[in-house]
Amino acid sequence: MTDTSSPSTSRRGFLRSSTAGAIGGALASQISAPAVASGTGVNETLKIGLIGCGGRGTGAAAQALDAGSDVELTAMADLFEGELQRSLDILRKRSPEKVKVGPDRCFVGFDAFQKLIDSDVDVVLLTTPPGFRPQQLAAAIGAGKHAFVEITAAIDAPGVRSVLESAQLAQQKNLGILSGFCWRYDYRHRAVAQQIRDGAIGDVRAIYATYYRGSLSHKYHGERTPEMTDVEWQIRDWYDYLWLSGGVTILLSGGHSVDKMSWWLDDEMPIRAVATGSRVSPTDGNTFDNGFVAYEYASGIRGFLGCR
């Protein structure tokens, strides 16, 4: 893992070495560290493009703009113009000198992601609902862009295969992919992980992780209005629909805990898993709001994940 504790670690140095944790531990061994930031010299501005302008996208863009003095947001894309404009207003108020998004760089619609990728950005932030992620990542890597990929990278087997192909292509093109998994970069968790590896509690035979949180639903997007089509409503309320979220309880929220388990087990992948889940409170969509997974590893270790 890259040591991010050193104060001398530069943003571009991070870009050169960040892919050790790309897309989570399962893919880390398949992705090499990029040697350069695409199309930029050490004294040039790094141009960021945001695809998906909701709350997570706005937060990711704000964090990217904090990475250094020579970073600018130059393009934004979203299915909905209102979401894009709200995000743009927030980011302009927060970092007015770094947001250089003109009307000609605000892309709206289902093809907005491709229009942004076709612009002159160096890095794209992919923060749309994850059902769209594999296609957008493939387009970004195909166009030679570095990518930040919010979790999860895919929601089904075809999507996972697509992401694996994109990861391999990124390696060939010397491009960086960084996922939204966070615990590998948290100093406290890293310190605990090192103590465990040093034998502080003996040999690890089992690991138990949880992700319990409040409701995630359309309260963030308002109620459905009469003029909304089914597709528009489902995309706005994407947490509740499997074709968009893959299941917010385990795949999205619990994904952080799954990645932590993998990391603390040195990225050993399970050989078998048995899961249960159900719906208790959702009134829309078809996702579960609770789940439990038991993992078995070839080493004999057992893993357990509880989410709700």
N, C-alpha and C positions, 0 to 999 in steps of 0.2 A: 504494500500500500504506500502511496505517496505520503511523505511526512509534511503535513501542512502546518506544523507547529513553528517552523522557522520564520522569523519576521522578514527574512530576505527573499522569501518565495514570492516571485512576481506573478502578475496575472497571466502573462504570456508563458511563463514557466509552468504555471498550473495547467494551461492549455496543452503544453507539450507532454504533461505527465498524468493528466487526470483520468485517462481511460482505464486505469487499473480497476476502477469501480464502475465502469460504464455498464449501464443497463442492469446493474445488480451482479452479484457474484456468479450467477449461472453462465453469463457470457463473458466474464472478465478475461478468461484465458484465451478467448478468440479475437480479442481486440488489442492492437498494439498502440503505444503512445504516439501521437502525431509529432512530427519533428518541427513543424512550423505552424503558425497561424495562417490560414489560407489567404494568400494575396496581400498580406500586410507585412511591412517591415517593422522594426522595433520602435520606430518613431512615428508610425502612422496610426490613425484612428481606427479602432475596431468597431465595425458597424453591426448593430444588432437588429434582427427582425423578430417581431412577436407574432406568433400564430395561435390565436385563441386568447381573447381579451377579457375573460371573466376575472374573478377574484384571484385565482391561482396564477393566471397569466400576468396580471398587473403586478402581483407580488414578485414573480420571477423576474420581470423586467426591471422593477425597482432594485432588486438585489444585483442584477447584472450591471446596472448603471453605477452601483456602489463599488464595483470591482476595481476601478482605476480612473484616473483623470482623462485618459484617452479612449473612453468608451462612449458611443452615442447610439441612441435608438433612432433608426432611420426609416423603418417601415412597420406597418401593423396590418393584420388580417383577421377577419372574423366573419362568421356567417351573418351576424346581425349588426347593422350600422349603429344602433343604440349602444350595444355593448362596447364596440370599438371607441365610440366618442366618449363614453364615460371613463373608460380606461385612459384614453389620451388626456383628458382633462386632469385626472388624478396625477398622472406622471408628469405633465407639464408644470403643475403646481409644485410638485416635489423636487423635480430636477430640471428647471426651465432651460438651463444652459446646455443640457445634454440630450434633450428631446428635439430631434430635427426631422419631424414627420410632417411633411406637407400634404395637401389634399391629394396630390398625385401619388402619394405613397400610402394611402388608406384604401385597402382592398376589402371588398365586401362580397359575400356569396360563397357558393360551394367550391368555386375555383379560385377563391382568394388566396389560399395557401400557395398555389402554384405561381400566381402572379408575384407574390412576395419573394418566393424562392428565385424567380427569374430576375429579380432586381439585384443590386450590387451589394447585398448584405454579406458579411463574413460568417456570422453565426445566427442560427435560427433557434428560437425557443418554442418548443412544441408543447402547448398546454391546452389543446382542445380535448373534448371527450375522447377517451382512449380507443373507442371503436374506430376512430379515424387515424390513429397514430401510425400503424404500419405503412399505409399509403403515403403519408406525409413524410415519414422518415426516409422511405425509399426515394422520394422525390428530392429531398434535401441532400442526401448523400450522393445521389446520381448527379446533382448539379454542383458537387464539390463544396458543400457547406458543412462547417462544424455544426453540431446539434446538441442542445440540451433537451432531454426527453423526460417529461414528467411521468411519474408512474401512473398506470402501468404502461409498458411498451406495447402490449397486445392483450386481447381478451379471449383468444381462441387459438387452436392449433395452427390454422393457416396463417394467422397473424404472427404467431411466434416464429414460424418458419421464415416469413418475410423479414422479420426483424433480424434473425440470424443471418440471412443473406445480406441485409444492409450492413450489419456489423462486419462481415467478411469484406465487403466492398470498401467500407471505411478504412479497414486495415490496409488494403491494397492502395488506396488513395492517400494514405497518411492523414486521415481526418480524425477528429476527436468526437466521441459521443459520451455524454455524461448524463446519468439518470438522476431522477429526483429523490432517490433513496438518500436518507440524511444521516443515519446513525454512524456510518463508517467515518464521518467527518466530525463527529462530536467528541471533544477532548475527554470528557468524563467517561463515555462509553469505551473509547479507545484505551483509556487507562485500565478500566476494569477488564477488558478483553485481554490485555497484556498480562495482568495478574493471573487470570485463569490459565493462559498459555504457559505461564511460569510455574504452574502447579499449586497455586494458593489454596485450592479446594480439592486437590487430587485429580484423578482421572474423571473426566466428564462422562457420565453414563446416560444422562437424560437432560433435556432442556425444555422448559415450559415458557411460553410467551403468550401475552394477551394484547388485545387492542379493543378497549371498551370506550365508547364515546356517546355523545348525544345524537339526536336524530339528524340525518342528512336528507333533506327532501326539498320540495318546491317552495318552502318558506324563504329560500334564498332568491327565488325568481318571481315571486308573486303568484297569484292565482291565475288559472287559465281564463282567457278572455274569449268571447264568442267568435271573434274573427280568426283565431288561431287554428291552423290545420293540425291534424294528429301528428304529423312529422315535426312541425315547428314546436308543438308543446312537448313532445318527447325529447327533442334536442335541448330545449330549455330546462327540462326536468330530468336530465340524462342520468342522474344518480339512480333513478328508479327503474331503468330499462336495461336489460341484459345486453342488447345489441350495441349499446353505447358505453356502458360502464363495465360490463363483464361481472357485475356484482360488487357493489361498493363496500360491503361489510368485510369480506375476506380479501378480494383481489386488490382493492384500492387501499382501504384503511389498514387491513391486516397485512398487506404487502410489505409495509415497513417492518413489521415484526418477523415476517418470513425471511426477509433479507438479513435482519439482525441474527436470526438463528443460523442462517447459512454462513454468515461472516464468522460468528463465534465458533463454528464447526469447521473453519478453514475451507469453506465453500464446498464441503462434501455434499453431494446431491442425494436425496433420499431414493431408495429403490422401490418404495411402496407407500401409499397413503390411503387412508380411509377417512371419509368426512361425513358429517351430518349438518343439517341446517333447516331453517324454517322461516316463515313469515308470521310475525305477531302483530305489528302495528301498521305496516304500509297500507295505504288505500289506493295507490296508483302503481302501475307498472308490474314487474314480475321478478324483482330481486328479493333475496332473503335479507332479513335484518339481524340474523344471528347465525353463527356457525362454529363448528369445532372440527379440527383436523388432527389425526394421529399419523405421524411419520415414522417410517422404519428405515434405518441406514445400514449399509453393508457392514459397517464397523460394529454393529450391535447397539448403537446408540438409538434411543427413542426420542422423538420430538413431539410436542403437543402445542397446539395453537387454539386459543379461544377468542372469539370476536363477537361483538354485538354493538 
